[in-house]
Amino acid sequence: MTKRAAAKYKISRRIGESLWGRAKDPVGKRNYAPGQHGQSRRRKGSDFGNQLMAKQKLKGYYGSINERQFRRVYQEAARRKGDTSENLIGLLESRLDTVVYRMGIVPTVFAARQFVSHGHVQVNGKRVNIASYSLQEGDVVEVRERSRQMPMVLESQQNPERSVPDYIEFDAKELKGKFVRAPKLADVPYPVMMEPNLIVEFYSR
């Protein structure tokens, strides 16, 4: 288990919001930052502090992405034509583990990463166990036949916490989804406000 997975709700308390919008998030009961001085009054952040928080918030939302991986995604977003902040969101939402999470097959982004890594997912009929695998428009993602009766999958289907966004076509009966397109920021159902423009400023310093 990664350190991030072991303390996944600390970032919610640090920003004072439920990062994933889950009822289990303790930020509802302890809406102050973790640590010895967490209950002291929050100070207004500097420009650098706000940029750093925006980066940590977006990076934390996607689970176990480390700094090197996240910087690589940013560099690819900057290399592509168009708005870098929108490209960044599109690339993050194109990850295989993210799409599995969006389909509602598993309850958390951490579970999605593990689900993919353990070989429970196919892309276009072939097993893929790389969570960061980048999907292309039209790719079909499905749960392998032998994995469809897993308790976690069945529970997520019976008690869905999220609706599937419109950039993914999902067949709940077949546990199969089609990645229609890379979304824009406005299309992504984040429970909290994300500010990728501040991340661009952070890396452009």
Buried (B, 14 or more C-beta within 10 A) or exposed (E): EEEBBEEBBBBBBBBEBBBBBBEEBEBEEBEBBBEEEEEEEEEEEEEEEBBBBBBBBBBBBBBBBEEEEBBBBBEBBBEEEEBBBBBBBBBBBBBBBBBBBBBBBBBBBBBBBBBBBEEBBBBEEEEBEEBBBEBEEEBBBBBEEEBBEBEBBEEBBEEEEBEBBEBBEBEEEEBBBBBBBBBBBEBBEBBBEBBBBBBBBBBEE
